[in-house]
Amino acid sequence: MELRHLRYFVAVAEELNFTRAAARLHIAQPPLSTQIRALEGELGVDLFLREKRRVYLTQAGEELLDRARLILRAAHDAGVAARNAASGIIGRVTLGYVASAMFSDRLPAVIRRFQRNHRHVELTLVEKTSLDQIAALHERQMDVGVLRKPDLLLPESVAIEEWHQSLLIAAIPKDHELAKLDGVRIGDLRDQPIITYPRDAGIGLYWPFLQLCAKAGFQPMWSRR
């Protein structure tokens, strides 16, 4: 049973006249009559009682009419839903992010704006390390991620673009001598006990921080706390 046959049937059932139904469908009357006969042959029932000047629905036709309308409406709605999903009006998005991405208002502001502008899109937030996000993106478990750029070879299925640059900030006690400076350079941390992210906390800041220290000509002195 084709949707085309159901559309033809509904037109004839609502018009109860093959000529008017054909005009409504923008086709000739003989092909319409042939298609209705084909539908009746497929179903093995008569859908219409045909008289010289009148057409009536049989009980089988009346039973089919309501269901045919539902099927055509469902097919129409399915097409609309597919087009809306393709254009981003509806759908689901899974967004991964590193914990520190929430420290500034940049990402929360973007999330709020997205939810305002795409009210029919289901947004799922997942906190993951940068390495875990890359794996999830590669496995199609996430749609997009906010992570720190890794110093490694990416899978061909994953592309990274710079979205935001954030400052590297040193948290210093108020009474520390470095707190008196207008700004702290990486070289000012030489010989200072430092607490930072552990080595195994994803890509994080551990290795980039070591690279900055190396460029400044020293190795960080880790705090024992």
C-alpha positions as CSV (number, residue, x, y, z in Angstrom):
1,M,0.0,0.0,0.0
2,E,1.5,3.3,-1.1
3,L,1.0,6.7,0.4
4,R,0.0,7.9,-3.1
5,H,-2.9,5.4,-3.1
6,L,-4.0,6.6,0.3
7,R,-4.0,10.2,-0.8
8,Y,-6.1,9.3,-3.8
9,F,-8.5,7.4,-1.7
10,V,-8.9,10.2,0.9
11,A,-9.6,12.7,-1.9
12,V,-12.3,10.5,-3.4
13,A,-13.7,9.7,0.0
14,E,-14.0,13.3,0.9
15,E,-15.3,14.6,-2.4
16,L,-17.5,11.5,-3.1
17,N,-16.9,12.4,-6.8
18,F,-14.1,11.1,-9.0
19,T,-14.1,14.2,-11.2
20,R,-13.7,16.7,-8.3
21,A,-11.2,14.4,-6.6
22,A,-9.1,14.3,-9.8
23,A,-9.2,18.1,-10.1
24,R,-8.2,18.4,-6.5
25,L,-5.2,16.0,-7.1
26,H,-4.3,17.7,-10.4
27,I,-4.5,14.4,-12.3
28,A,-6.8,13.0,-14.9
29,Q,-9.9,11.0,-13.8
30,P,-9.1,7.7,-15.6
31,P,-5.7,7.2,-13.9
32,L,-7.4,8.1,-10.6
33,S,-10.1,5.4,-11.1
34,T,-7.4,2.9,-12.0
35,Q,-5.4,3.6,-8.9
36,I,-8.4,3.3,-6.7
37,R,-9.2,0.0,-8.3
38,A,-5.6,-1.2,-7.7
39,L,-6.0,-0.3,-4.0
40,E,-9.2,-2.2,-3.8
41,G,-7.6,-5.1,-5.5
42,E,-4.6,-5.0,-3.1
43,L,-6.9,-4.9,0.0
44,G,-9.4,-7.4,-1.5
45,V,-12.4,-5.2,-0.6
46,D,-14.6,-2.6,-2.3
47,L,-14.1,0.8,-0.9
48,F,-16.8,2.6,-2.8
49,L,-20.2,1.9,-4.2
50,R,-20.4,3.4,-7.6
51,E,-23.6,4.5,-9.2
52,K,-24.0,6.5,-12.4
53,R,-24.0,9.9,-10.6
54,R,-23.1,9.1,-7.1
55,V,-20.3,7.5,-5.2
56,Y,-20.7,6.1,-1.6
57,L,-18.2,4.8,0.9
58,T,-18.7,1.2,1.9
59,Q,-18.2,0.1,5.5
60,A,-14.7,-1.0,4.6
61,G,-14.1,2.4,3.0
62,E,-15.3,4.2,6.1
63,E,-13.1,2.1,8.3
64,L,-10.1,2.8,6.1
65,L,-10.7,6.6,5.9
66,D,-9.9,7.5,9.5
67,R,-6.8,5.3,9.4
68,A,-5.7,6.7,6.1
69,R,-5.9,10.2,7.4
70,L,-3.8,9.3,10.4
71,I,-1.2,7.6,8.3
72,L,-1.0,10.6,5.9
73,R,-0.7,13.0,8.9
74,A,2.0,10.8,10.5
75,A,3.9,10.7,7.2
76,H,3.6,14.5,6.9
77,D,4.7,15.1,10.5
78,A,7.6,12.7,10.0
79,G,8.8,14.7,7.0
80,V,8.5,18.0,8.9
81,A,10.4,16.5,11.8
82,A,13.2,15.3,9.5
83,R,13.5,18.6,7.9
84,N,13.5,20.4,11.2
85,A,16.1,18.1,12.6
86,A,18.3,18.7,9.5
87,S,18.0,22.5,10.0
88,G,18.6,22.3,13.7
89,I,15.1,23.4,14.8
90,I,14.7,20.1,16.8
91,G,17.0,17.3,17.9
92,R,19.5,16.3,20.5
93,V,23.0,17.6,21.2
94,T,25.5,16.2,23.6
95,L,28.1,18.7,24.7
96,G,31.2,17.7,26.6
97,Y,33.3,20.1,28.6
98,V,36.4,20.2,30.8
99,A,35.6,21.3,34.4
100,S,37.6,24.5,34.1
101,A,35.5,25.6,31.1
102,M,32.8,26.6,33.6
103,F,35.1,28.8,35.6
104,S,34.4,31.8,33.3
105,D,31.0,33.0,32.1
106,R,31.8,32.4,28.4
107,L,30.5,28.8,28.2
108,P,27.5,29.2,30.5
109,A,26.5,32.3,28.6
110,V,26.7,30.4,25.3
111,I,24.7,27.5,26.8
112,R,21.9,29.9,28.0
113,R,21.8,31.6,24.6
114,F,21.6,28.3,22.8
115,Q,18.7,27.1,25.0
116,R,16.8,30.4,24.4
117,N,17.2,30.1,20.6
118,H,16.7,26.4,20.3
119,R,13.9,25.5,22.7
120,H,13.1,22.3,21.0
121,V,16.6,20.9,21.0
122,E,17.5,18.6,23.9
123,L,20.9,19.6,25.3
124,T,22.9,17.2,27.4
125,L,26.0,18.4,29.2
126,V,28.8,15.9,30.1
127,E,31.9,16.8,32.1
128,K,34.9,14.9,30.7
129,T,38.7,15.4,30.5
130,S,40.1,16.5,27.1
131,L,41.3,13.0,26.3
132,D,38.0,11.4,27.2
133,Q,36.2,13.9,25.0
134,I,38.4,13.1,22.0
135,A,37.6,9.4,22.5
136,A,33.9,10.1,22.9
137,L,33.8,12.3,19.8
138,H,35.6,9.6,17.8
139,E,33.1,7.0,19.0
140,R,30.1,9.4,18.1
141,Q,29.1,9.4,21.8
142,M,29.2,13.2,21.8
143,D,28.4,15.9,19.2
144,V,30.8,18.7,20.3
145,G,33.3,19.3,23.1
146,V,35.0,22.2,24.8
147,L,38.5,21.0,25.7
148,R,42.1,22.1,26.0
149,K,44.0,21.6,22.7
150,P,46.0,18.4,23.0
151,D,49.6,18.0,21.9
152,L,48.9,14.7,20.2
153,L,47.8,13.2,16.8
154,L,44.0,13.4,16.5
155,P,41.8,10.8,14.9
156,E,40.7,11.8,11.4
157,S,37.1,11.9,12.6
158,V,37.9,14.7,15.1
159,A,38.6,18.3,14.2
160,I,39.6,21.1,16.7
161,E,39.1,24.8,16.2
162,E,40.1,27.6,18.6
163,W,37.0,29.0,20.3
164,H,38.3,30.8,23.3
165,Q,41.6,31.8,24.9
166,S,41.9,32.1,28.6
167,L,44.6,33.5,30.8
168,L,46.9,31.2,32.9
169,I,46.4,32.5,36.4
170,A,48.5,32.0,39.5
171,A,46.7,32.0,42.8
172,I,49.0,33.6,45.4
173,P,48.5,34.4,49.1
174,K,47.8,38.1,49.7
175,D,50.9,38.5,51.9
176,H,53.2,36.9,49.3
177,E,55.9,39.0,47.7
178,L,54.6,38.3,44.2
179,A,51.2,39.6,45.2
180,K,52.7,43.1,45.2
181,L,53.5,43.0,41.5
182,D,51.2,44.3,38.8
183,G,51.4,41.0,37.0
184,V,53.2,37.7,37.4
185,R,55.3,36.3,34.6
186,I,56.1,32.6,34.3
187,G,59.7,33.4,35.2
188,D,58.6,34.9,38.5
189,L,57.6,31.4,39.6
190,R,61.2,30.2,39.6
191,D,62.1,28.7,43.0
192,Q,58.5,29.1,44.2
193,P,56.7,26.0,45.6
194,I,53.9,25.3,43.1
195,I,50.7,23.3,43.3
196,T,49.1,22.4,39.9
197,Y,47.0,19.7,38.3
198,P,48.3,16.2,38.6
199,R,50.0,14.6,35.6
200,D,47.2,12.1,35.0
201,A,44.3,14.6,35.1
202,G,43.7,14.3,31.3
203,I,45.6,16.8,29.2
204,G,44.8,19.6,31.6
205,L,47.4,22.2,32.4
206,Y,50.3,20.0,33.6
207,W,52.2,19.6,30.4
208,P,51.5,23.0,28.9
209,F,52.7,24.5,32.3
210,L,55.9,22.4,32.1
211,Q,56.5,23.7,28.5
212,L,56.1,27.3,29.7
213,C,58.6,26.8,32.5
214,A,61.0,25.2,30.2
215,K,60.8,28.1,27.8
216,A,61.5,30.4,30.7
217,G,64.6,28.3,31.6
218,F,63.6,26.5,34.8
219,Q,61.9,23.5,36.1
220,P,59.0,24.0,38.6
221,M,59.5,23.2,42.2
222,W,56.5,21.2,43.2
223,S,55.0,21.8,46.6
224,R,54.9,18.8,48.9
225,R,51.5,19.8,50.3
